[in-house]
């Protein structure tokens, strides 16, 4: 199974510079960015494992990632 990578720079390539600026200047953004990265890594790991993982487990992680992505996007576009 091919796993699509969802790091923030791939999700919002047009905001790559702004992502860098906020990571270095805004502690809250940096914390949420790191949380987004952690959740994304967890999802990718779960999707790669050969052992079955319940759909609700992955779905909850994806919902958390989406909420973080929405929050980060709002911060990037203010």
Phi, psi and omega per residue, in radians:
X1 nan 2.269 3.065
X2 -1.404 2.297 -3.141
X3 -1.847 2.145 3.109
X4 -1.415 2.309 -3.134
X5 -1.494 2.323 -3.041
X6 -2.043 0.592 3.102
X7 -1.136 2.727 -2.999
X8 -1.075 -0.619 3.126
X9 -1.143 -0.575 3.076
X10 -1.328 -0.586 3.138
X11 -1.235 -0.665 -3.101
X12 -2.290 1.195 -3.076
X13 -1.065 -0.504 -3.137
X14 -1.254 -0.238 -3.122
X15 -1.919 0.264 -3.066
X16 -0.973 -0.765 -3.136
X17 -1.150 -0.755 3.127
X18 -1.120 -0.642 3.077
X19 -1.024 -0.828 -3.138
X20 -1.062 -0.785 -3.123
X21 -1.066 -0.856 -3.099
X22 -1.177 -0.609 3.089
X23 -1.068 -0.585 -3.100
X24 -1.564 -0.340 -3.020
X25 -2.040 -0.212 -3.045
X26 -2.235 1.898 -3.072
X27 -1.083 -0.685 3.137
X28 -1.152 -0.774 3.103
X29 -1.034 -0.812 -3.115
X30 -1.036 -0.750 3.124
X31 -1.087 -0.807 -3.137
X32 -1.190 -0.644 3.092
X33 -1.065 -0.797 3.127
X34 -1.124 -0.682 3.090
X35 -1.118 -0.751 3.092
X36 -1.011 -0.806 3.124
X37 -1.063 -0.740 3.140
X38 -1.114 -0.807 3.141
X39 -1.116 -0.734 3.119
X40 -1.070 -0.762 3.109
X41 -1.091 -0.732 3.098
X42 -1.047 -0.793 -3.139
X43 -1.090 -0.817 -3.136
X44 -1.071 -0.696 3.112
X45 -1.122 -0.795 3.130
X46 -1.079 -0.688 -3.126
X47 -1.239 -0.478 -3.139
X48 -1.435 -0.439 -3.074
X49 -1.097 2.534 3.121
X50 -1.459 -0.304 3.099
X51 -1.363 2.496 3.140
X52 -1.162 2.446 3.073
X53 -2.152 2.408 -3.089
X54 -1.136 2.493 3.102
X55 -0.990 -0.734 3.128
X56 -1.045 -0.589 3.124
X57 -1.096 -0.875 -3.138
X58 -1.181 -0.696 -3.129
X59 -1.090 -0.711 3.107
X60 -1.106 -0.729 3.100
X61 -1.096 -0.730 -3.141
X62 -1.156 -0.647 3.081
X63 -1.133 -0.711 3.113
X64 -1.116 -0.752 3.121
X65 -1.084 -0.730 -3.139
X66 -1.115 -0.725 3.109
X67 -1.107 -0.746 3.098
X68 -1.122 -0.727 3.136
X69 -1.076 -0.755 3.108
X70 -1.077 -0.783 3.137
X71 -1.094 -0.800 -3.137
X72 -1.110 -0.714 3.131
X73 -1.068 -0.762 3.114
X74 -1.045 -0.747 3.127
X75 -1.143 -0.637 -3.124
X76 -1.247 -0.485 -3.035
X77 -1.837 0.123 3.102
X78 -1.298 nan nan
